[in-house]
Amino acid sequence: MTTEGKRIAKYAAVGAVIGIPAPIIGPIIGGIIGAVIGANKNKKLYGRPY
């Protein structure tokens, strides 16, 4: 796995953990938001989101 992919996975996992208090939809939305944040960080660092 590339460093970019690891970063996206890490942010998605953190977002999912943060979303746990909302029972069903929280981890899903948190994971999506975390992945978007990770992709944006990759885009800033490397010029591509993946």
A tleap script that builds the chain and sets N, CA, C and O, in Angstrom:
source leaprc.protein.ff14SB
mol = sequence {
  NMET THR THR GLU GLY LYS ARG ILE ALA LYS
  TYR ALA ALA VAL GLY ALA VAL ILE GLY ILE
  PRO ALA PRO ILE ILE GLY PRO ILE ILE GLY
  GLY ILE ILE GLY ALA VAL ILE GLY ALA ASN
  LYS ASN LYS LYS LEU TYR GLY ARG PRO CTYR
}
set mol.1.N position { 0.855 -1.169 0.000 }
set mol.1.CA position { 0.000 0.000 0.000 }
set mol.1.C position { 0.900 1.230 0.000 }
set mol.1.O position { 1.907 1.280 0.707 }
set mol.2.N position { 0.530 2.201 -0.786 }
set mol.2.CA position { 1.319 3.428 -0.861 }
set mol.2.C position { 1.107 4.280 0.381 }
set mol.2.O position { 0.163 4.071 1.143 }
set mol.3.N position { 1.996 5.240 0.571 }
set mol.3.CA position { 1.854 6.129 1.722 }
set mol.3.C position { 0.584 6.963 1.617 }
set mol.3.O position { -0.024 7.307 2.630 }
set mol.4.N position { 0.184 7.287 0.386 }
set mol.4.CA position { -1.043 8.046 0.200 }
set mol.4.C position { -2.253 7.227 0.623 }
set mol.4.O position { -3.153 7.738 1.290 }
set mol.5.N position { -2.273 5.956 0.236 }
set mol.5.CA position { -3.374 5.074 0.625 }
set mol.5.C position { -3.430 4.850 2.124 }
set mol.5.O position { -4.509 4.788 2.713 }
set mol.6.N position { -2.266 4.729 2.733 }
set mol.6.CA position { -2.223 4.571 4.186 }
set mol.6.C position { -2.784 5.800 4.884 }
set mol.6.O position { -3.490 5.682 5.885 }
set mol.7.N position { -2.470 6.978 4.357 }
set mol.7.CA position { -2.969 8.208 4.968 }
set mol.7.C position { -4.492 8.274 4.866 }
set mol.7.O position { -5.158 8.630 5.838 }
set mol.8.N position { -5.046 7.939 3.713 }
set mol.8.CA position { -6.498 7.957 3.546 }
set mol.8.C position { -7.145 6.947 4.483 }
set mol.8.O position { -8.157 7.256 5.113 }
set mol.9.N position { -6.583 5.746 4.589 }
set mol.9.CA position { -7.141 4.719 5.477 }
set mol.9.C position { -7.083 5.162 6.933 }
set mol.9.O position { -8.023 4.931 7.693 }
set mol.10.N position { -5.984 5.795 7.320 }
set mol.10.CA position { -5.837 6.257 8.704 }
set mol.10.C position { -6.880 7.322 9.033 }
set mol.10.O position { -7.519 7.259 10.084 }
set mol.11.N position { -7.057 8.290 8.153 }
set mol.11.CA position { -8.045 9.336 8.416 }
set mol.11.C position { -9.468 8.780 8.386 }
set mol.11.O position { -10.320 9.229 9.154 }
set mol.12.N position { -9.738 7.807 7.506 }
set mol.12.CA position { -11.063 7.193 7.471 }
set mol.12.C position { -11.339 6.437 8.764 }
set mol.12.O position { -12.453 6.491 9.285 }
set mol.13.N position { -10.334 5.730 9.290 }
set mol.13.CA position { -10.514 5.002 10.544 }
set mol.13.C position { -10.755 5.958 11.708 }
set mol.13.O position { -11.612 5.705 12.554 }
set mol.14.N position { -10.004 7.051 11.752 }
set mol.14.CA position { -10.198 8.040 12.816 }
set mol.14.C position { -11.595 8.650 12.720 }
set mol.14.O position { -12.263 8.835 13.737 }
set mol.15.N position { -12.033 8.961 11.512 }
set mol.15.CA position { -13.377 9.505 11.335 }
set mol.15.C position { -14.456 8.533 11.769 }
set mol.15.O position { -15.462 8.935 12.353 }
set mol.16.N position { -14.250 7.257 11.486 }
set mol.16.CA position { -15.230 6.246 11.895 }
set mol.16.C position { -15.276 6.112 13.411 }
set mol.16.O position { -16.353 5.951 13.984 }
set mol.17.N position { -14.133 6.175 14.060 }
set mol.17.CA position { -14.098 6.072 15.523 }
set mol.17.C position { -14.781 7.282 16.152 }
set mol.17.O position { -15.515 7.149 17.131 }
set mol.18.N position { -14.537 8.452 15.590 }
set mol.18.CA position { -15.173 9.663 16.117 }
set mol.18.C position { -16.691 9.594 15.943 }
set mol.18.O position { -17.434 10.120 16.771 }
set mol.19.N position { -17.154 8.946 14.868 }
set mol.19.CA position { -18.581 8.858 14.595 }
set mol.19.C position { -19.312 7.765 15.359 }
set mol.19.O position { -20.518 7.607 15.169 }
set mol.20.N position { -18.640 7.005 16.211 }
set mol.20.CA position { -19.269 5.895 16.935 }
set mol.20.C position { -20.447 6.326 17.809 }
set mol.20.O position { -21.419 5.575 17.883 }
set mol.21.N position { -20.427 7.490 18.479 }
set mol.21.CA position { -21.574 7.840 19.328 }
set mol.21.C position { -22.918 7.885 18.594 }
set mol.21.O position { -23.952 7.636 19.215 }
set mol.22.N position { -22.935 8.187 17.325 }
set mol.22.CA position { -24.170 8.106 16.551 }
set mol.22.C position { -24.283 6.657 16.070 }
set mol.22.O position { -23.440 6.220 15.287 }
set mol.23.N position { -25.293 5.897 16.510 }
set mol.23.CA position { -25.291 4.444 16.416 }
set mol.23.C position { -25.090 3.827 15.032 }
set mol.23.O position { -24.173 3.021 14.867 }
set mol.24.N position { -25.886 4.160 14.052 }
set mol.24.CA position { -25.821 3.426 12.787 }
set mol.24.C position { -25.082 4.216 11.710 }
set mol.24.O position { -24.147 3.702 11.096 }
set mol.25.N position { -25.480 5.420 11.488 }
set mol.25.CA position { -24.950 6.193 10.378 }
set mol.25.C position { -23.658 6.926 10.733 }
set mol.25.O position { -22.923 7.331 9.832 }
set mol.26.N position { -23.363 7.108 12.018 }
set mol.26.CA position { -22.196 7.877 12.443 }
set mol.26.C position { -20.875 7.359 11.914 }
set mol.26.O position { -20.118 8.141 11.339 }
set mol.27.N position { -20.552 6.063 12.077 }
set mol.27.CA position { -19.277 5.567 11.564 }
set mol.27.C position { -19.163 5.642 10.043 }
set mol.27.O position { -18.073 5.853 9.511 }
set mol.28.N position { -20.270 5.473 9.352 }
set mol.28.CA position { -20.240 5.542 7.889 }
set mol.28.C position { -19.904 6.960 7.446 }
set mol.28.O position { -18.993 7.167 6.644 }
set mol.29.N position { -20.643 7.934 7.971 }
set mol.29.CA position { -20.402 9.328 7.617 }
set mol.29.C position { -19.016 9.759 8.090 }
set mol.29.O position { -18.311 10.464 7.369 }
set mol.30.N position { -18.618 9.344 9.293 }
set mol.30.CA position { -17.297 9.679 9.815 }
set mol.30.C position { -16.181 9.120 8.945 }
set mol.30.O position { -15.179 9.795 8.707 }
set mol.31.N position { -16.348 7.899 8.473 }
set mol.31.CA position { -15.352 7.298 7.590 }
set mol.31.C position { -15.232 8.027 6.268 }
set mol.31.O position { -14.129 8.226 5.759 }
set mol.32.N position { -16.364 8.426 5.713 }
set mol.32.CA position { -16.349 9.167 4.451 }
set mol.32.C position { -15.674 10.520 4.640 }
set mol.32.O position { -14.836 10.920 3.831 }
set mol.33.N position { -16.037 11.218 5.702 }
set mol.33.CA position { -15.434 12.529 5.968 }
set mol.33.C position { -13.931 12.381 6.206 }
set mol.33.O position { -13.144 13.179 5.698 }
set mol.34.N position { -13.531 11.374 6.968 }
set mol.34.CA position { -12.112 11.140 7.207 }
set mol.34.C position { -11.348 10.833 5.927 }
set mol.34.O position { -10.233 11.320 5.744 }
set mol.35.N position { -11.929 10.034 5.040 }
set mol.35.CA position { -11.277 9.718 3.773 }
set mol.35.C position { -11.125 10.953 2.904 }
set mol.35.O position { -10.103 11.122 2.238 }
set mol.36.N position { -12.133 11.820 2.902 }
set mol.36.CA position { -12.048 13.062 2.136 }
set mol.36.C position { -10.946 13.957 2.693 }
set mol.36.O position { -10.193 14.565 1.931 }
set mol.37.N position { -10.849 14.039 4.016 }
set mol.37.CA position { -9.791 14.846 4.627 }
set mol.37.C position { -8.417 14.276 4.257 }
set mol.37.O position { -7.506 15.035 3.925 }
set mol.38.N position { -8.262 12.966 4.310 }
set mol.38.CA position { -6.996 12.337 3.930 }
set mol.38.C position { -6.656 12.574 2.463 }
set mol.38.O position { -5.498 12.828 2.130 }
set mol.39.N position { -7.647 12.494 1.586 }
set mol.39.CA position { -7.411 12.730 0.168 }
set mol.39.C position { -7.006 14.179 -0.080 }
set mol.39.O position { -6.130 14.450 -0.901 }
set mol.40.N position { -7.641 15.109 0.627 }
set mol.40.CA position { -7.270 16.513 0.464 }
set mol.40.C position { -5.853 16.769 0.960 }
set mol.40.O position { -5.118 17.551 0.359 }
set mol.41.N position { -5.467 16.115 2.050 }
set mol.41.CA position { -4.103 16.266 2.554 }
set mol.41.C position { -3.105 15.701 1.544 }
set mol.41.O position { -2.051 16.295 1.318 }
set mol.42.N position { -3.432 14.550 0.930 }
set mol.42.CA position { -2.560 13.984 -0.102 }
set mol.42.C position { -2.443 14.930 -1.282 }
set mol.42.O position { -1.362 15.092 -1.849 }
set mol.43.N position { -3.550 15.556 -1.655 }
set mol.43.CA position { -3.543 16.465 -2.796 }
set mol.43.C position { -2.633 17.660 -2.529 }
set mol.43.O position { -1.931 18.126 -3.427 }
set mol.44.N position { -2.648 18.152 -1.290 }
set mol.44.CA position { -1.778 19.265 -0.928 }
set mol.44.C position { -0.314 18.844 -0.943 }
set mol.44.O position { 0.545 19.597 -1.402 }
set mol.45.N position { -0.024 17.638 -0.440 }
set mol.45.CA position { 1.365 17.194 -0.327 }
set mol.45.C position { 1.950 16.710 -1.647 }
set mol.45.O position { 3.100 17.019 -1.960 }
set mol.46.N position { 1.175 15.954 -2.427 }
set mol.46.CA position { 1.723 15.294 -3.602 }
set mol.46.C position { 1.093 15.736 -4.923 }
set mol.46.O position { 1.576 15.343 -5.985 }
set mol.47.N position { 0.043 16.532 -4.888 }
set mol.47.CA position { -0.586 16.962 -6.126 }
set mol.47.C position { -1.602 15.982 -6.681 }
set mol.47.O position { -2.196 16.238 -7.728 }
set mol.48.N position { -1.814 14.868 -6.000 }
set mol.48.CA position { -2.842 13.892 -6.428 }
set mol.48.C position { -3.498 13.321 -5.177 }
set mol.48.O position { -2.830 13.184 -4.152 }
set mol.49.N position { -4.779 12.985 -5.230 }
set mol.49.CA position { -5.489 12.563 -4.030 }
set mol.49.C position { -5.300 11.098 -3.658 }
set mol.49.O position { -5.724 10.697 -2.574 }
set mol.50.N position { -4.681 10.280 -4.509 }
set mol.50.CA position { -4.580 8.851 -4.221 }
set mol.50.C position { -3.180 8.447 -3.873 }
set mol.50.O position { -2.926 7.273 -3.604 }
savepdb mol mol.pdb
quit
